[in-house]
Amino acid sequence: MKNFIKYSFIPLFGAVVSCTYDFPADETQVPTAGEANFAKMVVIGDGIAAGFMDGALYDRGQGNSFAVRLAEQMSLVDGGAFTQPSINSVNGYYGMGPNNTILGRLILKTTNGVTSPAPIGPGELPTAYGGNKAELNNFSAPSLTLGLALIPQTGGPNVPQNPAFNPYYARFASNPGASTPIGDAAQALGSSGTFFSFWLGSSDVLGYAIGGASNPLILTSDSDFTQRYSLALGAMLSANPDAKGAVANIPNLNVLPYFNLVPWNALPLDQGTAAAVNQGFAAYNGGLVQLKNMGLINEEERVLRTINFVAGQNGFLMSDESLTDLSQFGLPSIRQSKASDKATLTLAQALGQPIGGNSQVVRGVSYPVEDVYVLTPAEQTQIQTKIDTFNGIISAAVQADAQRLVLVDINAFLNRVLQGQVNFGGAVLNASIIPPNGGFSVDGVHPNGRAHGFIANEFINAINAKWGSNIPLTNPNAIPGNDIPVQ
């Protein structure tokens, strides 16, 4: 079977557009710190707080993080210097390409009329931070779960026996293999720190979701999340009893373009191919009828599992572990995707590709799409329940120390973005990767630079309301979002 897949899951772009907007300045503001002290802010978090964008940590993304923008605005109310462990990489590291080439961050690329994310080359592997570690303010690292933030193995050694190793933390760890991200952040806060930003917890559930809910071992349990969150936040609060802090929560699954860019019916077939594939599933469909007549499955499941391709756009063949196990009858747990399923962005490059070079075995057609590429409705419910539970734990932790902490409700903010309710100076921010208004970077998970400006303002608004501060808002419209596609 030939490779016949050709589809565009991102709308094509028209004329070249600018990614910045005019912003009306408010000269009536009188910046004040209020009841807070911003002389030294310490930041601890995962990829968003580190400035991870476009599937990589690289210079422009790191320099446009909300933490940098927040520190810049705090400098107007006597905030001090803010030092990050600079990555010193123009393109960062996305992954390995053919012939062991190092690929850089994702960009939007148009090929044969199809626009999609693609890695730029070359990239660079993360290297050790060469600055003074004692002067750092930001201790965030991509993929940092609460568990990893609390253990020394996160900093090394980099050996197969240490799956906890995080190269992004190891490069600036105060004592690789002995120190911890939380320990380093708490040390900095205890050493003349006055304020902190705490945004951990997202990686405890979104890492599982991004992998198609295929690895339950990486999904943090409710009890572990509660204990670890208490330990991590408690370490920061104990480091300096006078320091105040802003705590952010976890965004909902539905706001992430990563799960919305590849449609459920992304598989185009012509009439001849559809007929040939259907013939191959005739025995499978007949077996379903027999098992239904035997009372082993109901009519609803028989219809759900029946494979029927048509000329035009089709749902792809996929595995579904929630189906009744019929393997003893020689029938696999497969079906075609439905509108209620969510495909991951990574499926864009895998769908319709031959397996093992065999043109007769094609992913999504004669070979089911693996669990890593799709979220079933049951998995979506499981993940959203986790997010709701974790956000409840975060909210309770903030309320338990309400004099010193304020909740920055990023979840509510991104829900407003999804509903088209967020703009600045008349310029809208939406939940897409399409410039100029898209708020997510090309990886479909992490906000882009312009969205980080909006996020910084969410922090500022929460801080100002809590402690009577008057930190001026930043101008997100002057921060670059996603670049226009290249040919």
BELDAQUI-V84230 format. One record per residue. N is the residue number from 0. PSI is psi in radians with two decimals (none if undefined). OMEGA is omega as a letter, one per 30 degrees, with the letter a starting at -180 (none if undefined). Layout:
N_PSI_OMEGA / N_PSI_OMEGA
This chain:
0_2.27_a / 1_2.84_l / 2_1.77_a / 3_0.10_a / 4_2.24_l / 5_2.05_a / 6_2.75_l / 7_1.99_a / 8_-0.01_l / 9_2.24_l / 10_2.46_l / 11_2.69_a / 12_2.66_l / 13_-2.22_a / 14_2.72_l / 15_2.33_a / 16_2.74_l / 17_2.58_a / 18_0.23_l / 19_2.82_a / 20_2.80_l / 21_2.63_a / 22_2.10_l / 23_2.09_a / 24_2.55_l / 25_1.76_a / 26_0.03_a / 27_-0.20_a / 28_2.40_l / 29_1.77_a / 30_2.28_l / 31_2.67_l / 32_-0.30_a / 33_-2.36_a / 34_0.03_a / 35_2.92_l / 36_2.08_a / 37_0.41_a / 38_-0.63_l / 39_1.88_l / 40_2.38_l / 41_2.37_a / 42_2.31_l / 43_2.30_a / 44_-2.92_l / 45_-2.44_a / 46_-0.66_a / 47_-0.83_a / 48_-0.44_l / 49_-0.29_a / 50_0.41_l / 51_2.15_a / 52_2.73_l / 53_0.55_l / 54_0.25_a / 55_2.77_l / 56_2.01_a / 57_2.97_a / 58_-0.91_a / 59_-0.74_l / 60_-0.80_a / 61_-0.69_a / 62_-0.28_a / 63_0.31_a / 64_2.75_l / 65_-0.56_a / 66_-0.73_l / 67_-0.80_a / 68_-0.69_l / 69_-0.77_l / 70_-0.67_l / 71_-0.77_a / 72_-0.60_l / 73_-0.48_l / 74_-0.36_l / 75_-0.19_l / 76_0.78_l / 77_0.42_l / 78_2.63_a / 79_-2.95_a / 80_2.62_l / 81_2.01_a / 82_2.24_l / 83_2.74_l / 84_1.46_a / 85_2.36_a / 86_-0.43_l / 87_0.90_l / 88_2.19_a / 89_-0.69_a / 90_-0.23_l / 91_-2.91_a / 92_2.06_l / 93_-0.70_a / 94_-3.08_a / 95_2.40_l / 96_-2.92_l / 97_2.57_l / 98_0.60_l / 99_0.48_l / 100_2.60_l / 101_2.10_a / 102_2.52_l / 103_-2.95_a / 104_2.81_l / 105_2.51_l / 106_2.87_l / 107_2.23_a / 108_2.34_l / 109_2.12_l / 110_2.14_a / 111_0.69_l / 112_0.01_a / 113_2.18_l / 114_2.22_a / 115_2.84_l / 116_2.45_l / 117_2.51_l / 118_2.49_l / 119_2.72_l / 120_2.72_f / 121_2.90_l / 122_-3.02_a / 123_2.42_l / 124_2.58_l / 125_2.39_l / 126_2.83_a / 127_2.47_l / 128_2.24_a / 129_-0.01_a / 130_-2.99_l / 131_1.90_a / 132_-0.45_a / 133_-0.26_a / 134_0.04_a / 135_2.55_l / 136_-0.44_a / 137_2.09_a / 138_0.49_a / 139_2.64_l / 140_2.44_l / 141_2.53_l / 142_0.38_a / 143_1.83_l / 144_2.96_l / 145_-0.71_l / 146_-0.78_l / 147_-0.51_a / 148_-0.27_a / 149_-0.06_a / 150_2.54_a / 151_-0.38_a / 152_-0.33_l / 153_-0.51_a / 154_0.03_l / 155_3.08_g / 156_2.85_l / 157_1.44_l / 158_2.75_a / 159_-0.47_a / 160_0.01_a / 161_1.39_a / 162_-0.20_a / 163_-0.21_a / 164_2.25_l / 165_1.87_a / 166_-0.42_a / 167_-0.58_l / 168_-0.71_a / 169_-0.57_a / 170_-0.36_l / 171_0.15_l / 172_2.43_a / 173_-0.59_l / 174_1.47_a / 175_2.26_a / 176_-0.17_l / 177_-0.68_l / 178_2.92_l / 179_2.73_l / 180_-0.77_l / 181_-0.70_l / 182_-0.74_l / 183_-0.73_l / 184_-0.74_l / 185_-0.66_l / 186_-0.76_l / 187_-0.67_l / 188_-0.64_l / 189_-0.34_l / 190_1.35_l / 191_0.19_l / 192_2.62_a / 193_-0.32_a / 194_2.64_l / 195_2.67_l / 196_2.31_a / 197_1.98_a / 198_1.29_l / 199_2.75_l / 200_-0.50_a / 201_-0.76_a / 202_-0.31_l / 203_-0.30_l / 204_-0.65_a / 205_-0.50_l / 206_-0.69_l / 207_-0.75_a / 208_-0.76_a / 209_-0.53_l / 210_0.36_l / 211_0.39_a / 212_0.59_a / 213_-0.22_a / 214_1.53_a / 215_-0.31_a / 216_-0.38_a / 217_0.05_l / 218_2.06_a / 219_2.36_l / 220_2.81_l / 221_-0.75_a / 222_-0.73_l / 223_-0.71_l / 224_-0.79_l / 225_-0.84_a / 226_-0.80_a / 227_-0.66_l / 228_-0.73_l / 229_-0.73_l / 230_-0.79_a / 231_-0.87_l / 232_-0.65_l / 233_-0.62_l / 234_-0.67_l / 235_-0.76_a / 236_-0.64_a / 237_-0.43_a / 238_-0.59_l / 239_1.78_a / 240_-0.24_a / 241_-0.22_a / 242_2.44_l / 243_2.87_a / 244_2.68_l / 245_2.24_a / 246_2.23_a / 247_2.72_a / 248_-2.87_a / 249_2.31_l / 250_2.69_l / 251_2.75_a / 252_-0.69_a / 253_-0.32_a / 254_-0.24_a / 255_2.09_l / 256_-0.42_l / 257_-0.55_a / 258_0.10_a / 259_-0.06_a / 260_-0.59_l / 261_1.95_a / 262_2.75_a / 263_-0.47_a / 264_0.86_a / 265_0.19_a / 266_1.82_l / 267_2.30_l / 268_2.60_l / 269_2.99_a / 270_-0.76_a / 271_-0.77_l / 272_-0.75_a / 273_-0.75_a / 274_-0.72_a / 275_-0.72_l / 276_-0.74_l / 277_-0.66_l / 278_-0.63_l / 279_-0.39_a / 280_0.14_a / 281_-0.78_a / 282_-0.67_l / 283_-0.84_l / 284_-0.67_l / 285_-0.66_l / 286_-0.63_l / 287_-0.70_l / 288_-0.79_a / 289_-0.78_a / 290_-0.56_l / 291_-0.75_l / 292_-0.46_l / 293_-0.11_l / 294_0.22_a / 295_-0.40_l / 296_2.73_l / 297_3.06_a / 298_-0.63_l / 299_-0.77_a / 300_-0.62_l / 301_-0.78_l / 302_-0.75_a / 303_-0.68_a / 304_-0.24_a / 305_2.29_a / 306_2.16_a / 307_1.77_l / 308_2.61_a / 309_2.92_l / 310_2.23_a / 311_-2.65_a / 312_2.40_a / 313_2.66_l / 314_2.53_a / 315_2.68_l / 316_2.29_a / 317_2.74_l / 318_2.58_l / 319_1.80_a / 320_-0.24_a / 321_-0.18_l / 322_2.75_l / 323_2.32_a / 324_1.92_l / 325_0.35_a / 326_-0.49_l / 327_-0.30_l / 328_0.15_l / 329_0.28_a / 330_2.12_a / 331_2.85_l / 332_1.41_a / 333_2.78_l / 334_3.07_l / 335_2.61_a / 336_2.65_l / 337_3.00_a / 338_-0.39_a / 339_-0.15_l / 340_2.69_l / 341_2.02_l / 342_2.59_l / 343_2.77_a / 344_-0.54_a / 345_-0.36_l / 346_-0.40_a / 347_-0.63_a / 348_-0.26_a / 349_-0.50_a / 350_2.31_l / 351_0.10_a / 352_2.47_l / 353_2.52_l / 354_2.15_l / 355_0.45_l / 356_0.09_a / 357_1.94_a / 358_-0.20_l / 359_-0.17_a / 360_1.72_a / 361_2.25_a / 362_2.20_l / 363_-0.20_a / 364_-1.22_l / 365_-0.11_l / 366_2.20_a / 367_2.44_l / 368_2.30_a / 369_2.84_a / 370_-0.54_a / 371_-0.29_a / 372_-0.02_a / 373_2.55_l / 374_2.14_l / 375_2.88_l / 376_-0.69_l / 377_-0.71_l / 378_-0.67_l / 379_-0.75_l / 380_-0.75_l / 381_-0.79_a / 382_-0.77_l / 383_-0.63_l / 384_-0.72_l / 385_-0.81_a / 386_-0.78_l / 387_-0.75_l / 388_-0.83_a / 389_-0.71_l / 390_-0.57_l / 391_-0.69_l / 392_-0.74_l / 393_-0.80_a / 394_-0.73_l / 395_-0.65_l / 396_-0.68_l / 397_-0.76_a / 398_-0.51_a / 399_-0.37_l / 400_0.97_a / 401_-0.38_l / 402_-0.49_a / 403_-0.23_a / 404_2.63_l / 405_2.43_l / 406_2.25_l / 407_1.88_a / 408_1.35_l / 409_-0.53_l / 410_-0.86_l / 411_-0.68_l / 412_-0.83_a / 413_-0.48_l / 414_-0.63_l / 415_-0.64_l / 416_-0.78_a / 417_-0.59_a / 418_0.05_l / 419_0.47_a / 420_0.14_a / 421_2.24_l / 422_2.90_l / 423_2.13_a / 424_0.47_a / 425_-0.12_a / 426_2.14_a / 427_2.64_l / 428_2.21_l / 429_2.93_a / 430_1.11_l / 431_3.12_l / 432_0.15_a / 433_2.11_l / 434_2.68_g / 435_-0.19_a / 436_-0.21_a / 437_2.32_a / 438_-0.09_a / 439_2.54_l / 440_3.06_a / 441_-0.29_l / 442_-0.16_l / 443_0.07_a / 444_-0.83_a / 445_2.43_l / 446_2.65_l / 447_-3.11_a / 448_-0.76_a / 449_-0.75_l / 450_-0.59_l / 451_-0.59_l / 452_-0.75_l / 453_-0.71_l / 454_-0.74_l / 455_-0.69_l / 456_-0.54_l / 457_-0.73_l / 458_-0.81_a / 459_-0.79_a / 460_-0.72_l / 461_-0.74_a / 462_-0.79_a / 463_-0.75_a / 464_-0.57_a / 465_-0.78_a / 466_0.30_l / 467_0.41_l / 468_2.91_l / 469_1.11_l / 470_2.18_l / 471_2.56_l / 472_2.62_l / 473_2.92_l / 474_1.66_a / 475_-0.39_a / 476_-0.16_l / 477_0.04_a / 478_2.32_a / 479_2.44_l / 480_-2.37_l / 481_2.53_l / 482_2.68_l / 483_2.73_a / 484_2.60_l / 485_2.76_l / 486_none_none
